[in-house]
Amino acid sequence: MEDFKKFINQYKGAIIGIIVAIVILATRLYSLIVGILLVLVGAFIGNYVQQNKDEVKTKLKSFIDKM
């Protein structure tokens, strides 16, 4: 019994992570999570482009010229 308690204490985070992953998969919340992540990535990219217009233009132009 002492070994079991030691195992639980050592791998508590992994066990909680597995349970959360099973709940997410069972309820199909992963599609919602992927959607939210895509929105956040899009917002980050849009903000970066807005803040660095000239740098993005030159990088994009050089990339197109290489093609």
Backbone torsions as a table, in degrees:
resi	resn	phi	psi	omega
1	MET	NA	-34.8	179.1
2	GLU	-66.1	-37.5	177.8
3	ASP	-65.2	-37.1	179.1
4	PHE	-64.8	-43.3	177.9
5	LYS	-63.4	-39.5	178.7
6	LYS	-64.9	-41.8	177.7
7	PHE	-61.7	-46.2	-179.8
8	ILE	-62.2	-44.8	-179.5
9	ASN	-65.9	-35.2	-177.8
10	GLN	-73.8	-37.9	-175.3
11	TYR	-113.7	30.2	-177.9
12	LYS	-61.4	-44.4	-179.3
13	GLY	-64.0	-41.8	179.4
14	ALA	-66.2	-39.3	179.7
15	ILE	-65.3	-43.2	177.8
16	ILE	-64.1	-41.1	178.1
17	GLY	-61.7	-40.9	178.2
18	ILE	-64.5	-43.1	-179.8
19	ILE	-64.3	-42.7	178.5
20	VAL	-63.6	-41.8	178.9
21	ALA	-63.2	-40.2	178.7
22	ILE	-64.8	-41.7	178.6
23	VAL	-63.8	-42.9	179.4
24	ILE	-63.3	-43.8	179.2
25	LEU	-67.2	-38.5	-177.3
26	ALA	-69.7	-31.7	-177.2
27	THR	-100.0	4.3	-179.5
28	ARG	57.3	31.7	176.5
29	LEU	-73.7	-13.3	-177.4
30	TYR	-64.5	-31.0	177.8
31	SER	-66.7	-38.0	176.3
32	LEU	-66.2	-42.5	-179.3
33	ILE	-64.5	-42.8	178.2
34	VAL	-63.2	-41.1	177.5
35	GLY	-61.6	-44.5	178.5
36	ILE	-63.4	-41.6	178.6
37	LEU	-63.5	-40.0	178.5
38	LEU	-64.4	-39.2	177.4
39	VAL	-64.2	-43.5	-180.0
40	LEU	-65.2	-41.1	178.3
41	VAL	-64.8	-41.8	177.4
42	GLY	-61.8	-41.2	178.2
43	ALA	-65.1	-40.5	179.1
44	PHE	-64.2	-45.6	179.9
45	ILE	-64.3	-43.5	178.4
46	GLY	-60.9	-41.5	178.4
47	ASN	-65.5	-41.5	179.3
48	TYR	-62.6	-44.8	179.9
49	VAL	-64.1	-40.6	-179.7
50	GLN	-64.7	-40.0	-177.3
51	GLN	-76.3	-26.9	-174.3
52	ASN	-125.4	52.3	-175.0
53	LYS	-57.3	-49.7	-175.2
54	ASP	-65.5	-42.8	180.0
55	GLU	-64.3	-41.6	179.9
56	VAL	-66.4	-39.8	178.7
57	LYS	-61.1	-45.3	-178.6
58	THR	-67.8	-39.9	178.7
59	LYS	-66.0	-42.2	179.8
60	LEU	-66.4	-40.5	179.0
61	LYS	-65.0	-43.3	179.1
62	SER	-67.3	-33.0	177.3
63	PHE	-67.7	-41.6	179.5
64	ILE	-68.8	-37.4	178.7
65	ASP	-64.3	-33.5	178.8
66	LYS	-69.5	-26.9	179.9
67	MET	-75.9	NA	NA
